[in-house]
């Protein structure tokens, strides 16, 4: 019983670590990501994984706002 409780606490803690983010673009698009987009200073692009798990990039000049959901 004690092991089950520990496993439930660990699973809950891990589930709380990942947050959804929404990238709002200048042209009105709303892009949902599973993790926080990272700005690559060399290329000036936000790098992220889309909702389907594909790696994507968008120019920082096209991003209006990045919001945590």
Number of C-alpha atoms within 10 A of each C-alpha: 6 6 8 9 10 11 12 11 11 12 11 11 11 10 9 9 8 11 12 13 19 19 23 17 18 12 9 10 12 15 13 20 21 18 17 19 21 11 16 13 9 6 11 13 19 20 18 22 16 16 13 9 10 8 10 13 17 16 14 17 11 14 18 13 12 16 12 13 10
